[in-house]
C-alpha cells in the first residue's frame, strides 16, 4: 500500500505509518461504512408496499458459509487439526431480510461456533418470519419465536422427538408417512414447555429422492439407516404458522425463498473471490472481509435491487444475481457507472443497464421457476 501511494501520488511514506493507520482507525472507518451501507434504505416506499402485501413485517433467512484462512490464525479461529496437518477456518454468519433485500447482520466467527450456537443471537421482532435450515433447529429456539410473537419454518431434523398431543406418545414418523400421501398435523416438542407446532410433509419426485439418498450415502461414513432414507423421499417442515394463515402450498413456496442466501453465498465465492485469503494477520483479515462485505452489499442491495426493478419494468426480464456478480467482477468499472445511472434514473434505461438485460438475466425455462417468479407466485398466493 505504501508503494502504491508513492507510485500514484509521488508521496513517500513508511510501511510502519500505513500499518499504524490500518491497525486502528482504518478498521473503525470500514465498520462505519459497512454499517451505513447495511442501514441505508434505497427505496423505503417499495419495501413498505411489499410488507403490506404479506402478513409479515420481515422475512429473515439465516445461513453460514465457511472460508479457509492462513494457518497463522489457527489459535484465533480454530479449524480441523490432526497429526499430519492443520486447517484454519472461519464461519461467516449472515442474516438477510428478503422483503427489504438487505443484510441485517454479518459475523466472522471461529469455526467451532456452529449454527446451533449462533441460533439464539438473531434479534426477533413481532410478526417476523424466520426461515432456517435444520442446523439451527432446537426446541428452545422455536419457543423463543412464539414468545416474541414471531413465526419460523425449519427443515425437520432426523432423530428429533415429536409427540402426539392426544396420546402423549412419540410419533414414528417413517411409519406414519408410509400410510399417508401428505401430512399436515399438530405435534408436540419434547421440551419443558411442551411447545405445540405444525408438522407439514409432502412427497418429492423420485429423481429428487434418489439424489438425496445418493448424497447421504456419499457424505456419511456409516451407512444411513432405512428410516432415514425413507424420510429423504419427503420434504418435511416444522413451523409455528397456523393452518388458517398459510396452507401447505404457501409454506413450501415461502421456505423455497431460503435458497436466496445460498445463491448469495455462492455468488460471493464463485464470482467475487470472497473466500480467497492470503497470509494476513487478524486485523488485516477483518478489514479485508469488511471491505469485501461493503462491495458485495453495493452490488446486491443497491445495483441488483434497483436494476432488477428497472429491467422487469422495461424488458419483462428477470435479473440473475449470480450472473450480475460474475459480470461486475469482470467489469469493475461498470460498478460506479451503474451506481451513478441508477441514482439519475428518470424512466429511461441507460446503455449500461441495457447491457445487463443482454448478459445478466435468467434464461427462459419451461419447467422451473427462478427466484423472481417464485416471489411473484408468493404475492399471488397471499
Secondary structure, DSSP 8 states (H G I E B T S, - for coil): -HHHHHHHH-----HHHHHHHIIIIIHHHHHHHHHHHHH--S-HHHHHHHHHHSS-SEEEEEEEEEEEE-GGGHHHH-EEE-SS-EEEEEEEEEEEETTTTEEEEEEEEETTS-HHHHHTTS---TTEEEEE-GGG--HHHHHHHHHTT-EEEEE--TT--EE-TTT--B--HHHHHHT-SEEEEEEEESSTT--EEEEEEEE--HHHHHHHHHHHHHH-SS---HHHHHHTTEEEEEE---TTT--HHHHHHHHHTTHHHHHHHHHHHHHS-TT---S--HHHHHHHHHHHHHHHHIIIIIIIHHHHHHHHHHT---B-HHHHHHHHHH-THHHHHHHHHHHT-SSS--HHHHHHHHHSB----SS---HHHHHHHHHHH-
